[in-house]
Amino acid sequence: MGELVKDERGGLIRLLHGKGGDLAIPKPFERDIFLFDTHVAGTSYVGGIEEVEPHLHVDDRLGFFREPDNQHDAKAIIVRTADGTRIGYVPKTDNVIFSRLMDAGKLLFARITKKEMQGKWLKIDIKVFLHE
């Protein structure tokens, strides 16, 4: 049988197979794939959003968490800050594909692109990414 050996020259893994023959196999890599521009829905229903707003910054990473037992939307996706504070939801009109991806075990997240207080509503524009 062959044996795997790490090749320090280019981040490859070589498969040694028999006498002198080897096969270079690329190492797996990770990347973030941009999917969609949208906003965070429901921020006006979050108690204390005015206190959270100063701690939100452009390019902050936001976590997505499924909420399949949500009584209003079985495809609901909660949006949370890095410290776990719930700030709203992915809009219902945008969550069908995202919820399916997450239910299949894919990791989705967002980055803030813009934020603006509009009365009592904090409008947070985001870019949605798939981490692969």
C-alpha positions in Angstrom: 0.0 0.0 0.0 1.1 3.6 -0.5 1.8 6.1 2.3 1.0 9.8 2.5 4.0 12.2 3.0 3.8 15.9 3.4 5.8 17.8 0.7 7.2 21.0 2.3 7.9 22.6 -1.1 4.4 23.6 -2.2 1.9 22.6 0.4 1.2 19.3 -1.4 0.7 15.8 0.0 2.5 13.1 -1.9 1.2 9.6 -2.1 4.1 7.2 -2.3 3.0 4.2 -4.2 5.5 1.4 -4.9 9.1 2.0 -5.9 9.9 5.6 -6.7 6.5 6.5 -8.0 4.6 9.2 -6.2 1.5 11.3 -7.0 1.1 14.9 -5.8 -2.4 15.6 -4.3 -3.3 19.2 -3.5 -4.2 19.9 0.2 -7.8 20.9 0.9 -8.2 24.7 1.3 -10.9 26.9 2.9 -12.5 29.9 1.3 -15.4 32.3 1.8 -17.8 32.5 -1.1 -19.9 35.6 -1.5 -23.5 34.7 -2.1 -25.9 37.7 -1.7 -26.4 41.3 -0.5 -29.3 41.8 1.9 -30.1 43.4 5.3 -30.9 42.3 8.9 -34.6 42.2 9.4 -36.4 42.8 12.7 -33.9 45.0 14.4 -36.7 47.3 15.7 -38.0 44.4 17.7 -34.7 43.8 19.5 -34.8 45.3 23.0 -31.8 47.6 23.6 -30.7 47.7 19.9 -29.7 51.4 20.5 -27.1 50.2 23.0 -25.8 47.5 20.6 -25.5 49.9 17.6 -22.2 51.6 18.7 -20.5 48.2 19.0 -21.4 47.2 15.4 -18.8 48.1 12.7 -18.5 47.8 9.0 -16.8 44.4 8.2 -17.8 42.8 11.5 -18.6 39.1 11.1 -22.1 38.1 12.1 -23.2 34.5 12.8 -26.2 32.7 11.3 -28.2 30.3 13.4 -31.2 28.3 12.3 -34.5 28.5 14.2 -36.7 25.8 12.6 -39.2 25.9 15.4 -40.0 29.6 14.8 -43.8 29.9 14.8 -43.8 32.6 12.1 -41.2 31.1 9.7 -39.9 27.5 9.7 -36.9 28.7 7.6 -35.9 31.4 10.1 -32.3 32.3 10.5 -31.2 34.3 13.5 -28.4 36.8 13.1 -26.0 37.3 16.0 -22.9 39.3 16.7 -19.5 37.7 17.5 -20.4 37.8 21.2 -23.7 36.1 20.7 -26.1 39.1 20.9 -29.2 38.5 18.7 -29.7 41.5 16.4 -32.4 40.2 14.1 -33.1 37.7 11.3 -32.2 37.1 7.6 -35.3 38.5 5.8 -38.0 35.9 5.2 -37.9 36.7 1.4 -34.2 35.8 1.3 -33.9 32.8 3.7 -35.3 29.8 1.6 -32.0 28.9 -0.1 -29.8 29.9 2.9 -31.9 27.7 5.3 -31.6 24.7 3.0 -27.8 25.2 2.8 -27.6 25.4 6.6 -29.8 22.4 7.1 -27.4 20.5 4.8 -24.5 21.3 7.2 -23.1 24.3 5.3 -21.6 27.3 7.4 -23.1 30.6 6.4 -22.2 34.0 7.9 -22.4 37.7 7.1 -20.3 40.8 7.1 -21.7 44.3 7.8 -21.4 46.6 4.8 -23.3 49.6 6.2 -25.4 50.6 9.2 -27.7 53.5 9.8 -30.2 54.4 12.5 -33.5 55.4 10.9 -35.7 56.5 13.7 -36.0 53.5 16.0 -35.0 51.1 13.2 -31.3 50.2 12.8 -30.8 49.3 9.2 -27.9 46.9 8.8 -26.8 46.0 5.3 -24.9 42.7 5.0 -23.1 40.5 2.6 -23.9 36.8 3.0 -21.0 34.3 2.6 -20.7 30.5 2.5 -17.6 29.2 4.2 -16.2 26.2 2.3 
